[in-house]
Amino acid sequence: MLRTLLADRFKLAVHRENREMPVYALVTDKAGPKLTVSRAVGNCSVHTSLASDGRNDEETFSNCPIEQLADRLSGFVDGRPVLDRTGLAGTYDIRLVAIPRYRIRSQSDPADIFGVSAIKELGLKLVPQKSRIDILAVDRLERPTAN
């Protein structure tokens, strides 16, 4: 229904394509991962709240694969997609405290914890790379028609 609405009202036309783009690869650092294997049963859940410092976000992952962490990290780095290249299987309980990209102003605050620093505590790191990824490309978009 939403696709039909967007196509009718906004004349939206899109297509999928595979492009080579700058990404971050999430990999384990030399010392290895410092992650807690989950003992929970059920689906992955992610809870976001404001950290006690009042500036950073605290994300709590319960029973989640590393791919879920990689997806969420895109909101804490410079807008590049983050791809899981750790090779880690299974599910984990993870606590990540970092400043989301949308909250960073022209001047940083001493309380800011950047995503790159936050994942170092987990025994992980981000490596800039280029990779082919699927994207949704917009072909056409117009002002909405009158009701």
Legacy VTK file of the C-alpha trace (Angstrom):
# vtk DataFile Version 3.0
C-alpha trace
ASCII
DATASET POLYDATA
POINTS 147 float
0.000 0.000 0.000
2.815 2.414 0.858
4.571 1.806 -2.463
1.340 2.473 -4.335
0.732 5.678 -2.350
4.258 6.965 -3.036
3.999 6.076 -6.723
0.568 7.721 -7.101
1.092 10.875 -5.038
4.808 11.559 -5.605
5.346 9.773 -8.945
8.147 7.909 -7.184
10.091 5.509 -9.386
13.018 3.492 -7.986
15.235 0.564 -8.906
17.796 -1.605 -7.150
21.396 -1.730 -8.268
24.720 -3.050 -7.043
27.434 -0.371 -6.706
30.957 -0.236 -5.395
30.969 2.208 -2.499
33.106 3.183 0.494
32.168 1.046 3.509
33.580 0.072 6.870
34.419 -3.560 7.493
33.810 -4.643 11.076
36.672 -6.981 11.998
38.188 -8.389 15.169
41.322 -6.704 16.473
44.601 -8.527 17.146
43.711 -9.359 20.764
40.430 -10.968 19.683
36.817 -10.157 20.498
35.700 -9.338 24.036
32.076 -10.336 23.619
29.670 -12.198 25.885
28.037 -15.193 24.237
24.299 -14.974 24.844
22.536 -17.629 26.888
19.123 -16.129 26.119
16.527 -17.860 24.020
14.305 -16.165 21.476
14.683 -13.281 19.091
17.362 -10.609 19.014
16.347 -7.408 20.782
18.026 -3.995 20.812
17.146 -1.317 23.352
18.352 2.266 23.022
18.394 4.775 25.835
20.243 7.932 26.761
23.409 7.087 28.687
23.901 8.460 32.194
26.151 11.255 30.828
23.099 12.722 29.054
24.803 12.944 25.668
25.739 9.465 24.420
23.328 6.678 23.540
23.452 3.320 25.268
22.491 0.421 23.025
21.898 -2.942 24.659
21.831 -5.955 22.347
20.385 -9.192 23.702
20.796 -12.501 21.864
21.910 -10.748 18.661
24.225 -11.798 15.830
27.170 -9.548 15.009
25.398 -8.479 11.792
22.884 -6.605 13.965
25.702 -4.653 15.633
27.201 -3.848 12.214
23.834 -2.519 10.984
23.457 -0.251 14.022
27.040 1.045 13.837
26.230 2.909 10.612
24.377 5.454 12.785
27.506 6.084 14.850
30.045 6.594 12.063
30.250 8.936 9.083
27.327 7.498 7.137
29.144 4.643 5.422
27.509 1.238 5.633
29.199 -1.149 8.087
29.623 -4.745 6.907
30.281 -7.675 9.219
33.638 -9.221 8.301
34.365 -10.710 11.735
33.554 -14.303 10.836
31.911 -14.662 14.276
28.893 -16.950 14.427
26.325 -17.239 17.173
24.537 -14.605 19.221
25.889 -12.172 21.783
24.847 -9.798 24.551
26.506 -6.449 23.817
26.475 -3.020 25.453
27.563 -0.122 23.238
27.819 3.450 24.530
28.560 6.045 21.837
27.484 9.403 20.452
25.071 9.036 17.516
26.073 10.844 14.341
22.982 13.099 14.406
23.905 14.466 17.853
27.443 15.546 16.953
27.717 19.277 16.507
30.525 21.307 14.965
32.232 21.202 18.362
32.542 17.942 20.188
31.895 17.627 23.886
34.403 15.983 26.258
31.680 13.439 27.138
31.388 12.261 23.521
32.336 8.641 22.900
32.776 8.062 19.187
31.669 4.769 17.611
35.195 3.854 16.550
36.409 4.155 20.151
33.379 2.382 21.594
33.865 -0.779 19.567
37.553 -1.018 20.517
36.361 -1.968 24.000
34.550 -4.909 22.373
37.747 -6.153 20.724
36.522 -5.020 17.316
37.585 -2.336 14.857
36.380 -0.634 11.687
38.522 -0.797 8.569
37.703 1.548 5.632
37.240 -0.385 2.388
35.343 -0.359 -0.861
32.748 -3.034 -1.467
29.864 -3.760 -3.778
26.532 -3.280 -2.022
22.891 -3.244 -3.073
21.279 0.183 -3.013
17.884 1.616 -3.823
18.284 4.322 -6.488
15.582 6.960 -7.026
14.762 7.494 -10.712
12.019 10.070 -10.295
10.287 12.018 -7.532
7.812 14.891 -7.950
5.868 17.216 -5.678
2.680 15.518 -4.444
-0.539 15.922 -6.329
-3.441 17.765 -4.726
-5.982 15.762 -2.714
LINES 1 148
147 0 1 2 3 4 5 6 7 8 9 10 11 12 13 14 15 16 17 18 19 20 21 22 23 24 25 26 27 28 29 30 31 32 33 34 35 36 37 38 39 40 41 42 43 44 45 46 47 48 49 50 51 52 53 54 55 56 57 58 59 60 61 62 63 64 65 66 67 68 69 70 71 72 73 74 75 76 77 78 79 80 81 82 83 84 85 86 87 88 89 90 91 92 93 94 95 96 97 98 99 100 101 102 103 104 105 106 107 108 109 110 111 112 113 114 115 116 117 118 119 120 121 122 123 124 125 126 127 128 129 130 131 132 133 134 135 136 137 138 139 140 141 142 143 144 145 146
